[in-house]
Amino acid sequence: MKLYIGGAYQGQAELARAENPDAELFFDFHERIRRAVLEEGREPGEFARAFCREHPQAVVVADEVGSGVVPIEAEARAYRETVGRALCVVAQSAESVTRCVCGIGVRIK
């Protein structure tokens, strides 16, 4: 498994596609986390561990949603925390983690 993260529209999806043309790609993984945890009521770590087991060769692409000003709304704060917790599990399982800024990937694992 490989994880590509970065702020919205920083080029992580394009970089993941270019570096892994034949891989199973999961774009907008932060939204998949939202649906599983906040809408379906699953626990973030459990969801992420199950995903890693089911898709060990996947390339996961997600926006970093935890940076910047902390939102006033409790729901928005819960979403940021949920995504962060789930992505920590994915990152631990991943063979590589690449952070993308301005279209430039920096491998952090």
Secondary structure per residue as TSV (DSSP state, phi and psi in degrees):
chain	resnum	aa	ss	phi	psi
A	1	M	-	360.0	144.6
A	2	K	E	-129.0	144.8
A	3	L	E	-122.2	130.5
A	4	Y	E	-119.1	124.6
A	5	I	E	-129.0	162.1
A	6	G	E	168.6	168.8
A	7	G	S	-64.8	166.0
A	8	A	T	-56.1	132.6
A	9	Y	T	61.7	32.8
A	10	Q	S	-94.2	-2.4
A	11	G	S	100.8	8.6
A	12	Q	H	-64.8	-35.5
A	13	A	H	-66.6	-44.9
A	14	E	H	-64.7	-41.2
A	15	L	H	-64.5	-44.7
A	16	A	H	-60.7	-43.4
A	17	R	H	-64.7	-42.8
A	18	A	H	-67.2	-38.5
A	19	E	H	-83.5	-15.8
A	20	N	-	-137.8	62.6
A	21	P	T	-62.8	-25.9
A	22	D	T	-107.8	9.4
A	23	A	S	-87.4	162.4
A	24	E	-	-79.8	112.2
A	25	L	E	-103.0	136.6
A	26	F	E	-120.9	98.8
A	27	F	-	-84.7	159.4
A	28	D	-	52.0	45.1
A	29	F	H	-62.5	-27.3
A	30	H	H	-60.7	-32.8
A	31	E	H	-75.5	-33.9
A	32	R	H	-63.3	-39.7
A	33	I	H	-63.3	-44.3
A	34	R	I	-55.7	-49.6
A	35	R	I	-62.2	-47.0
A	36	A	I	-66.4	-41.6
A	37	V	I	-92.1	-53.6
A	38	L	I	-80.4	-30.1
A	39	E	I	-97.4	-36.8
A	40	E	T	-97.8	-9.8
A	41	G	-	80.2	17.6
A	42	R	-	-78.6	155.4
A	43	E	-	-80.5	136.5
A	44	P	H	-56.2	-48.4
A	45	G	H	-64.5	-41.7
A	46	E	H	-63.8	-44.3
A	47	F	H	-59.7	-47.7
A	48	A	H	-65.5	-42.0
A	49	R	H	-63.5	-41.7
A	50	A	H	-63.4	-42.9
A	51	F	H	-60.6	-45.0
A	52	C	H	-62.4	-39.4
A	53	R	H	-65.4	-41.1
A	54	E	H	-78.3	-22.9
A	55	H	-	-134.9	62.3
A	56	P	T	-66.1	-20.2
A	57	Q	T	-104.4	10.0
A	58	A	-	-70.0	156.9
A	59	V	E	-112.3	116.4
A	60	V	E	-103.9	131.9
A	61	V	E	-122.8	125.8
A	62	A	E	-142.8	151.1
A	63	D	E	-81.3	145.0
A	64	E	-	-79.8	119.3
A	65	V	-	-110.4	-1.3
A	66	G	S	-98.2	-0.1
A	67	S	S	-90.6	157.5
A	68	G	S	97.3	-161.1
A	69	V	S	-69.8	134.3
A	70	V	-	-72.8	127.1
A	71	P	-	-66.4	151.6
A	72	I	S	-73.8	-37.3
A	73	E	S	-71.3	131.5
A	74	A	H	-61.1	-37.9
A	75	E	H	-63.2	-41.3
A	76	A	H	-67.0	-38.6
A	77	R	H	-65.2	-41.0
A	78	A	H	-64.0	-38.9
A	79	Y	H	-61.7	-46.8
A	80	R	H	-60.8	-43.0
A	81	E	H	-65.3	-42.5
A	82	T	H	-60.8	-47.8
A	83	V	H	-63.2	-43.0
A	84	G	H	-60.3	-45.3
A	85	R	H	-63.5	-43.6
A	86	A	H	-66.8	-41.9
A	87	L	H	-68.8	-27.7
A	88	C	H	-61.2	-41.6
A	89	V	H	-65.9	-44.6
A	90	V	H	-61.8	-44.3
A	91	A	H	-61.9	-39.7
A	92	Q	H	-64.0	-34.1
A	93	S	H	-82.7	-21.2
A	94	A	-	-73.3	146.5
A	95	E	S	-76.7	-26.7
A	96	S	E	-147.4	149.9
A	97	V	E	-130.4	125.8
A	98	T	E	-121.4	127.5
A	99	R	E	-99.6	131.6
A	100	C	E	-113.3	127.9
A	101	V	E	-133.7	125.6
A	102	C	T	53.6	37.5
A	103	G	T	79.4	0.8
A	104	I	E	-105.7	122.6
A	105	G	E	-88.8	134.5
A	106	V	E	-121.2	116.8
A	107	R	E	-75.9	122.8
A	108	I	-	-107.9	-5.6
A	109	K	-	-149.8	360.0
